Amino acid sequence: MNNQSNSGPPNQTVFILAGTTGEYTAARQQLKLTPLQAYWLTGPSRLKGLSAPKVYRVGSWRTLARIKAIEAALVEVQAEIVDIQEQK
């Protein structure tokens, strides 16, 4: 009999939707995440095959060239979206 322990939820994929590299880096640092823990969401293809990823939106994300496609992909994968404020 295989007795595997499931202590806690599986690792959740985390993305930061930001308009610039600086906004992404500042948000990642504010959230205390490493580059391996939070990916910069720059296009809809990064969401393929995922289910309910957590997405933090910050800064000038609305100005991204592919924002319509990204937003459609966020709905499709049922992303958990959190708006955060940049710390000055």
C-alpha positions as CSV (number, residue, x, y, z in Angstrom):
1,M,0.0,0.0,0.0
2,N,1.4,3.4,-1.0
3,N,0.8,5.9,1.8
4,Q,1.7,9.4,0.4
5,S,1.2,12.4,2.6
6,N,-0.4,15.5,1.1
7,S,0.6,18.2,3.6
8,G,-0.7,21.4,2.2
9,P,-1.7,22.5,-1.3
10,P,0.5,21.9,-4.3
11,N,2.8,24.6,-5.5
12,Q,0.7,27.3,-7.2
13,T,2.0,29.0,-10.3
14,V,2.3,32.8,-9.6
15,F,2.5,35.5,-12.3
16,I,3.0,39.2,-12.1
17,L,1.3,41.2,-14.9
18,A,3.2,44.4,-15.2
19,G,3.9,46.9,-17.9
20,T,7.7,47.2,-17.4
21,T,10.6,45.1,-16.0
22,G,11.0,47.6,-13.2
23,E,7.3,47.2,-12.1
24,Y,7.7,43.4,-12.3
25,T,10.9,43.5,-10.2
26,A,9.4,45.9,-7.6
27,A,6.2,43.8,-7.2
28,R,8.2,40.6,-6.9
29,Q,10.3,42.1,-4.2
30,Q,7.3,43.6,-2.4
31,L,5.7,40.1,-2.4
32,K,9.0,38.6,-1.3
33,L,9.2,36.2,-4.2
34,T,12.2,35.0,-6.2
35,P,12.4,35.0,-10.0
36,L,11.7,31.3,-9.9
37,Q,8.6,31.8,-7.7
38,A,6.9,34.5,-9.8
39,Y,7.0,34.8,-13.5
40,W,6.5,38.0,-15.5
41,L,3.3,37.5,-17.5
42,T,4.1,39.0,-20.9
43,G,1.8,37.0,-23.2
44,P,-1.2,34.6,-23.2
45,S,0.9,31.6,-24.1
46,R,2.5,31.5,-20.6
47,L,-0.9,30.5,-19.2
48,K,-1.6,27.5,-21.5
49,G,-2.3,24.3,-19.7
50,L,-2.6,26.0,-16.3
51,S,-5.6,25.9,-13.9
52,A,-6.4,28.8,-11.6
53,P,-2.9,30.5,-11.4
54,K,-2.5,33.4,-9.1
55,V,-1.9,36.7,-11.0
56,Y,-0.8,39.9,-9.4
57,R,-1.5,43.0,-11.5
58,V,0.6,46.1,-10.9
59,G,1.6,49.4,-12.6
60,S,1.0,50.0,-16.3
61,W,-0.2,46.5,-17.2
62,R,-3.1,48.0,-19.1
63,T,-0.7,49.4,-21.7
64,L,0.7,46.0,-22.8
65,A,0.4,45.4,-26.5
66,R,-1.3,42.0,-26.0
67,I,-3.5,42.9,-23.0
68,K,-6.7,41.8,-24.7
69,A,-5.3,38.3,-25.5
70,I,-3.8,38.1,-22.0
71,E,-7.2,39.0,-20.4
72,A,-9.0,36.4,-22.5
73,A,-6.4,33.8,-21.4
74,L,-6.9,34.8,-17.7
75,V,-10.6,34.1,-18.0
76,E,-10.0,30.8,-19.8
77,V,-7.7,29.5,-17.1
78,Q,-9.9,30.9,-14.3
79,A,-7.0,32.9,-12.8
80,E,-7.1,34.3,-9.3
81,I,-6.3,38.0,-9.9
82,V,-5.0,40.3,-7.2
83,D,-4.4,44.0,-7.8
84,I,-1.4,45.4,-5.8
85,Q,-0.1,48.9,-5.2
86,E,3.5,49.7,-5.9
87,Q,5.4,50.8,-2.8
88,K,7.2,54.1,-3.2
